[in-house]
Amino acid sequence: MMKLNAHLQNLATAAITETTCRSSPTDTESESSKATIHRSLRESPAALSLFVSANAFPLADELAHSEDERKRRAFQHCRHRPIPSWKRAMDIVISVFLAVLLLPVLAGISLLVLVVSGRPVLFRQKRLGEMGREFVIFKFRTLHESPVATEDHRQFVADLMDSTQAAAKPDLSKRMIPGGRLLRSTSLDELPQLLNILRGEMSLIGPRPDVLRWEDYEPEQLKRFEVLPGVTGLWQVSGKNKLTFNEMVQKDLEYIQRRSLRLDMSILLKTIKLVARQDNN
């Protein structure tokens, strides 16, 4: 990533120099430069921000629009399914009830993380939500911070996409803070997502948002973003880490097709049973 960023910065510098010194580069040179930059961006879409934030050379707007257009085309076969009123009402009522009921627990966990590991208490990470819109997911922090953690996790999940092995979690034991394992096994680290629900970014039940980028998915798999992501979902109560990645996606798509009050209540009750047994697998 560091080498790629340096390469992109060199390209940006060359483009700025070209723009400053020559007002009209040849079409061949211009297209060659654009092609090189686009290839680099496909390797690391996040690097687009280097150009956009610089706001210093003519290709920035074009590249940003190109990225938006690629995303728009990728999702054009997805059908947005707005959250039903009954589901939104259930989300708000249950989330407010749990937030009030568990306020002492939330305060206690916050204090625990602060004492054993310092700040930040909350873990924040960008995830893909409804129709590919990004949002920041909240969790109680259970791991020591690492600048490469998100990219390592993304690569781990990406490797599982074409695998026939069960989608087990990566081994994070070396980065676990004291008490972190307990928070994860009881799913207490997920409680801050009540805020995501109240903000309308998530639902109690729905496809679980992961760390992959939209470019990582096959076109058919993008349909899992037709609805709001959830704290728990059908695949979590159907085997979770015993399923392959593709089986997980199929469970998400099945949920979207069958979504109903009855199914949501069934998943919610099964989730409560699993959490009570501390069965996070």
C-alpha positions as CSV (number, residue, x, y, z in Angstrom):
1,M,0.0,0.0,0.0
2,M,2.8,2.4,0.9
3,K,4.6,1.7,-2.4
4,L,1.3,2.2,-4.3
5,N,0.6,5.5,-2.6
6,A,4.1,6.7,-3.4
7,H,3.6,5.6,-7.0
8,L,0.3,7.5,-7.1
9,Q,1.8,10.6,-5.7
10,N,4.6,10.5,-8.3
11,L,1.9,10.2,-11.0
12,A,0.0,13.2,-9.5
13,T,3.2,15.3,-9.4
14,A,3.9,14.4,-13.1
15,A,0.4,15.3,-14.0
16,I,0.6,18.6,-12.2
17,T,3.9,19.4,-13.9
18,E,2.5,18.4,-17.3
19,T,-0.5,20.7,-16.8
20,T,1.6,23.6,-15.6
21,C,4.3,23.4,-18.3
22,R,2.1,22.5,-21.3
23,S,-1.5,23.6,-21.7
24,S,-2.3,20.9,-24.4
25,P,-0.6,17.5,-24.1
26,T,-1.2,15.2,-27.0
27,D,-4.2,12.9,-26.9
28,T,-1.9,9.8,-26.8
29,E,0.0,11.1,-23.8
30,S,-3.2,12.1,-22.0
31,E,-4.9,8.8,-22.5
32,S,-1.7,6.9,-21.5
33,S,-1.5,8.9,-18.2
34,K,-5.2,8.3,-17.5
35,A,-4.9,4.6,-18.2
36,T,-2.0,4.2,-15.8
37,I,-3.8,6.0,-13.0
38,H,-7.0,4.0,-13.5
39,R,-5.0,0.8,-13.3
40,S,-3.5,1.9,-10.0
41,L,-6.9,2.9,-8.7
42,R,-8.4,-0.5,-9.5
43,E,-5.6,-2.1,-7.4
44,S,-6.4,0.3,-4.5
45,P,-9.7,2.3,-4.9
46,A,-9.0,3.9,-1.6
47,A,-6.1,5.7,-3.2
48,L,-8.5,7.9,-5.2
49,S,-8.7,10.2,-2.1
50,L,-5.0,11.1,-2.7
51,F,-6.0,12.8,-6.0
52,V,-9.4,14.2,-4.9
53,S,-8.1,15.6,-1.6
54,A,-5.1,17.2,-3.4
55,N,-7.5,19.1,-5.7
56,A,-4.5,20.0,-7.7
57,F,-4.7,18.4,-11.1
58,P,-7.3,18.2,-13.8
59,L,-8.0,14.5,-13.6
60,A,-9.3,14.6,-10.0
61,D,-12.9,15.4,-10.9
62,E,-12.9,13.0,-13.8
63,L,-11.6,10.1,-11.7
64,A,-14.1,10.8,-8.9
65,H,-16.9,10.8,-11.4
66,S,-15.6,7.7,-13.0
67,E,-15.6,5.9,-9.6
68,D,-19.1,7.0,-8.9
69,E,-20.2,5.9,-12.3
70,R,-18.6,2.4,-11.9
71,K,-20.4,2.1,-8.6
72,R,-23.7,3.2,-10.0
73,R,-23.5,0.7,-12.8
74,A,-22.5,-2.1,-10.4
75,F,-25.7,-1.5,-8.4
76,Q,-28.1,-0.8,-11.3
77,H,-29.4,-4.4,-11.2
78,C,-30.2,-4.1,-7.5
79,R,-33.7,-3.2,-6.4
80,H,-33.8,-0.9,-3.4
81,R,-36.2,-2.3,-0.8
82,P,-37.0,0.4,1.8
83,I,-37.4,-0.7,5.3
84,P,-41.1,-1.4,6.1
85,S,-42.8,0.8,8.7
86,W,-43.4,-2.2,11.0
87,K,-39.7,-3.1,10.9
88,R,-38.5,0.5,11.6
89,A,-40.9,0.7,14.5
90,M,-39.6,-2.6,15.9
91,D,-36.0,-1.4,15.6
92,I,-36.7,1.9,17.4
93,V,-38.8,0.4,20.2
94,I,-36.4,-2.5,21.0
95,S,-33.2,-0.3,20.6
96,V,-34.5,2.4,23.0
97,F,-35.7,-0.3,25.5
98,L,-32.3,-2.1,25.4
99,A,-30.3,1.2,25.6
100,V,-32.2,2.2,28.7
101,L,-32.2,-1.2,30.3
102,L,-28.5,-1.9,29.6
103,L,-27.2,1.6,30.4
104,P,-25.3,0.3,33.5
105,V,-23.8,-2.5,31.3
106,L,-22.8,0.0,28.6
107,A,-21.2,2.3,31.2
108,G,-19.4,-0.7,32.8
109,I,-17.9,-1.9,29.5
110,S,-16.8,1.6,28.6
111,L,-15.0,1.9,31.9
112,L,-13.4,-1.6,31.5
113,V,-12.0,-0.8,28.1
114,L,-10.8,2.6,29.3
115,V,-9.0,1.1,32.3
116,V,-7.4,-2.0,30.6
117,S,-6.5,-0.4,27.2
118,G,-7.2,3.4,27.3
119,R,-8.8,5.3,24.5
120,P,-10.6,5.0,22.2
121,V,-13.4,3.1,23.9
122,L,-15.3,2.6,20.7
123,F,-14.1,0.9,17.6
124,R,-15.2,2.7,14.4
125,Q,-14.9,1.3,10.9
126,K,-16.4,2.1,7.5
127,R,-18.8,-0.5,6.2
128,L,-21.1,-0.8,3.2
129,G,-24.7,-0.3,3.9
130,E,-28.0,0.0,2.0
131,M,-27.4,0.2,-1.8
132,G,-23.7,0.5,-1.2
133,R,-23.8,3.7,0.9
134,E,-20.9,3.8,3.4
135,F,-21.5,4.3,7.1
136,V,-19.4,4.1,10.2
137,I,-20.2,1.0,12.4
138,F,-19.7,1.2,16.1
139,K,-18.4,-1.5,18.5
140,F,-16.8,-1.7,21.9
141,R,-13.0,-2.0,21.1
142,T,-11.8,-5.5,22.0
143,L,-8.4,-5.3,20.2
144,H,-5.3,-3.3,20.4
145,E,-5.2,-0.8,17.5
146,S,-3.3,-1.6,14.3
147,P,-2.9,0.7,11.2
148,V,-3.2,-2.4,8.9
149,A,-6.0,-4.2,10.7
150,T,-8.8,-3.2,8.4
151,E,-6.9,-4.1,5.2
152,D,-5.7,-7.4,6.7
153,H,-9.3,-8.3,7.7
154,R,-10.6,-7.4,4.2
155,Q,-7.9,-9.6,2.6
156,F,-8.8,-12.4,4.9
157,V,-12.5,-12.3,4.0
158,A,-11.7,-11.8,0.3
159,D,-9.7,-15.0,0.3
160,L,-12.7,-16.8,1.7
161,M,-15.0,-15.7,-1.2
162,D,-13.8,-18.5,-3.5
163,S,-13.1,-21.0,-0.8
164,T,-15.1,-24.1,0.0
165,Q,-13.9,-23.9,3.6
166,A,-16.1,-22.6,6.4
167,A,-15.9,-18.8,6.9
168,A,-14.1,-19.0,10.3
169,K,-12.9,-15.8,12.0
170,P,-9.2,-14.8,11.8
171,D,-7.0,-15.5,14.8
172,L,-6.8,-12.2,16.7
173,S,-5.7,-13.5,20.0
174,K,-2.4,-11.6,20.0
175,R,-4.2,-8.3,19.7
176,M,-7.0,-9.0,22.2
177,I,-7.3,-6.7,25.1
178,P,-7.9,-8.0,28.6
179,G,-11.6,-9.0,28.8
180,G,-12.0,-8.7,25.0
181,R,-12.6,-12.4,24.5
182,L,-15.5,-12.3,26.9
183,L,-17.1,-9.3,25.3
184,R,-16.9,-11.0,21.9
185,S,-18.2,-14.4,23.1
186,T,-21.2,-12.8,24.6
187,S,-21.6,-10.3,21.7
188,L,-21.6,-7.4,24.2
189,D,-19.1,-5.7,22.0
190,E,-21.9,-5.2,19.4
191,L,-24.1,-3.2,21.8
192,P,-23.0,0.3,20.4
193,Q,-24.7,-0.7,17.2
194,L,-27.9,0.3,18.9
195,L,-26.8,3.8,17.9
196,N,-26.4,2.7,14.2
197,I,-30.0,1.4,14.4
198,L,-31.4,4.6,15.9
199,R,-29.5,6.6,13.2
200,G,-31.2,4.6,10.5
201,E,-28.0,3.0,9.2
202,M,-28.7,-0.5,10.4
203,S,-31.6,-2.7,11.5
204,L,-31.8,-5.3,14.2
205,I,-32.2,-8.0,11.5
206,G,-30.6,-8.0,8.1
207,P,-27.5,-9.0,6.2
208,R,-24.4,-8.5,8.3
209,P,-22.1,-5.7,7.0
210,D,-18.6,-6.8,6.4
211,V,-15.2,-5.2,5.6
212,L,-15.3,-5.9,1.8
213,R,-15.5,-3.2,-0.7
214,W,-18.3,-3.3,-3.3
215,E,-15.7,-4.1,-6.0
216,D,-15.0,-7.4,-4.2
217,Y,-18.5,-8.8,-4.8
218,E,-19.9,-10.6,-7.8
219,P,-22.9,-8.7,-9.4
220,E,-25.4,-11.2,-8.0
221,Q,-23.9,-10.9,-4.5
222,L,-24.5,-7.1,-4.5
223,K,-28.2,-7.8,-4.0
224,R,-27.5,-8.4,-0.3
225,F,-27.3,-4.5,-0.1
226,E,-30.8,-4.0,-1.3
227,V,-31.9,-3.7,2.4
228,L,-30.5,-2.2,5.5
229,P,-27.7,-4.3,7.1
230,G,-28.4,-5.9,10.4
231,V,-26.9,-6.6,13.8
232,T,-27.9,-10.2,13.4
233,G,-29.4,-12.1,10.5
234,L,-30.5,-15.4,9.0
235,W,-27.0,-16.7,8.4
236,Q,-25.9,-16.0,12.0
237,V,-28.6,-18.3,13.3
238,S,-28.1,-20.9,10.5
239,G,-24.5,-21.9,11.2
240,K,-22.6,-18.7,11.0
241,N,-18.9,-19.6,11.0
242,K,-19.7,-23.2,9.9
243,L,-20.9,-21.9,6.5
244,T,-18.8,-21.0,3.5
245,F,-18.8,-17.4,2.3
246,N,-21.1,-18.2,-0.7
247,E,-23.5,-20.1,1.6
248,M,-23.6,-17.0,3.9
249,V,-24.5,-14.7,0.9
250,Q,-27.2,-17.1,-0.1
251,K,-28.7,-16.9,3.4
252,D,-28.7,-13.1,3.1
253,L,-30.5,-13.3,-0.3
254,E,-33.0,-15.8,1.1
255,Y,-33.7,-13.4,4.0
256,I,-34.3,-10.5,1.6
257,Q,-36.8,-12.6,-0.4
258,R,-38.6,-13.9,2.8
259,R,-38.4,-10.7,4.9
260,S,-41.4,-10.5,7.2
261,L,-42.4,-9.8,10.8
262,R,-42.6,-13.5,11.6
263,L,-39.2,-14.2,10.2
264,D,-37.6,-11.3,12.0
265,M,-39.1,-12.4,15.3
266,S,-37.9,-15.9,14.7
267,I,-34.3,-14.8,14.0
268,L,-34.4,-12.5,17.0
269,L,-35.5,-15.3,19.4
270,K,-32.9,-17.7,18.0
271,T,-30.2,-15.0,18.4
272,I,-31.1,-14.5,22.1
273,K,-30.8,-18.2,22.6
274,L,-27.3,-18.3,21.0
275,V,-26.1,-15.3,23.0
276,A,-27.4,-16.9,26.2
277,R,-25.4,-20.0,25.4
278,Q,-22.4,-17.9,24.4
279,D,-22.4,-19.7,21.1
280,N,-20.7,-17.2,18.7
281,N,-20.0,-19.8,16.0
